[in-house]
Amino acid sequence: MHHCIQLLLRLGLVLPLGRTQGGSSTRPLADQVKEFFSGLLDPKGFPARWHCGQWTDFHGWLYIVSDLLIWSAYFAIPFLLLRFISQRRDVPFNRLFWLFGLFIFACGATHLLDALIFWLPLYRLNGLLLLVTAVASWGTVWALAGVLPQALLLKTPADLERIVKDRTTELAAANQQLQEVAAQLRHRNAEFSTLTNAMPQLAWMAETDGQISWYNQQWYDYTGLSFADLGGINWQQHIHPDDFAATAAAWQHALATGEPLTTLRNRWKRAANGEYRWHLVRAVPLHDEATGAIRLWVGTNTDIHAQQVQQQELERVNADLNTFVYTASHDLKTPIHNIEALLEELREELAPVPVPADVATLLTLMRGAVDRFKGTIGQLTEVAKLQHLSEAPTTAVDLAALVEEVRQDLRPLFAATGGQLHLDVAACPRLVFAEKNLRSVVHNLLSNALKYRHPDRVPAVWLRTYPASADGSRSAVLEVEDNGLGLALGPAEERKLFGLFERLHDHVEGSGLGLFMVKKIVENAGGRIEVSSRLGQGTVFRLHLPAPRPALQEEG
Amino acid sequence: MLSTVLLVDDDSTTNFLNERLLRRLNVSHRILVATNGQLGLEVLAERCGEDSMDCPALVLLDMKMPVMNGFEFLEEFMQLPLRQQHPIVIVLLTSTQLEQDLGQYQHLPIAECLTKPLTQEKVSHLLSRYFSDGHPLN
């Protein structure tokens, strides 16, 4: 190629670069270009290469054969490249290959023409071909320079191999972890099964629609059935027919509101002997960690048969006792009234007659005995009434008004003792309670505070209410504090303090009924009473009154 | 003074004392005693005929009695035809206030419920409230 450029320069055909040799170079450039393209395939004006210069056969054929070898190689390369990129779809820089193919192809073409020029001096065509080659070469350079940064990032096979190796290691580690998790899960599952099968309760799980999805082994033992038998809706067949409606209602309510079941009691049939045994059913919802929605219900049925039967028996005995107390107090009334009246008649019969002094004394003593008898009967009646009192309806009672009423009732006692009542009910001005019972409670506590006053002090009584906020419920505390005699209270004394017909003081008139009634009323309403006292300083009674019961109860 | 008072009570001591009280207070000419509801009804059937003059004007009735109690007595009494001719004041005597609170007496022909024992005050109250010059007020 070098040789021919020399030749072209000598012939003055190349664009003038300051050279003036040759006639054609003096013509205008437009004419030169026109002449160039019109005679593109015309060899005129040039000798065949064999005829310019001193070519020996060897030299010329070396030239020609080499050119042809180069051309054929340069021609083959693009086809091979084409084949490569057509079969390897994943090869990057696809267009660069095309450009490179074109560049090689053009280079090959110049060598073919270089060889042809030995016979056919197509120097014009050769010039154009050189230009095409130059453009393709620079295009390739430009494109290569453009993709070089990306190309540098291409992974070498070694890189890839290392990456694959790393990935494989990671994968193996992850797999190992997964296996460990799976093993842990298996262990947990085994522990869960062992636990649920070891517990005495009948445990179960339910979907959010109420369908039971799992039972522990105890269910199968208890009902003698398989999961297929137990699954779905068939639990209804094992519950006592009388308990079905209340249970279904409570369960539907729990499902609808998401409130746990805590106090549901019902009877389930034991396959072994066909007996229905009482159970306490509890169920709590399991919430989804992400959405907070209920995912599952987990429940247990605890056998409380013995307790339930015992409790029912106790309730029956208690009711019988109440009836007995009531009947006894009722039936004893008529005879004691008659004895009293007969005694009166006797006194009148004896009035006009002189009788020994002893007779009058005896009559007086009898009269006293009758009075005490009547008192006891009256108290028994009060105790019997408690049963009825506990069923009294509750209302929101205005404490200040109620205390004022009691104060009016106790006016003689307040007047006689000069007692002071300090009222602080601002924190809890209303208590939900049966009004009659609350009045009885306040009456008893206030009258006690005055009756058991300290001889050296004017009695002062503080009545306070406040919310029992410690447990977060809506329960309230009613507190009555005095500066009276006080007591040294051990457990035995405390028991006596609230005991029926028990009296710790004998200098004051009392029945031993008041605090028993207060305790009974508070406990019947679901509350409790506390007392703290210091001998010679005073006493505090604290009544913890429960929050009002919600309208809907799980136990029907 | 009333013509006749009928005491219906199974307790003989109560009857003895009430009779004594009524006599002392000069409440009536005659005092009749029946020891259960059945006997009480028999007394009324016998004495409250067309032309009878000693039909009781006042009946003091106990609640708890054998054979026929006060409640049954009143149910039967309501069926008797003699009621129209002889307005009879019936007063129920109960042992406790609670018995009265339990109700059940609203539809029965009783003038009043009183708690035992019967006293001079209670008798005076009954006489002034339900009678004028020995005859029932209406």
Interface residues (C-beta under 8 A of the other chain):
Chain A: Y326 S329 H330 D331 K333 T334 P335 H337 N338 E340 A341 L342 E345 T381 K385 H388
Chain B: D11 T13 T14 L17 R20 S95 T96 L98 E99 K116 P117
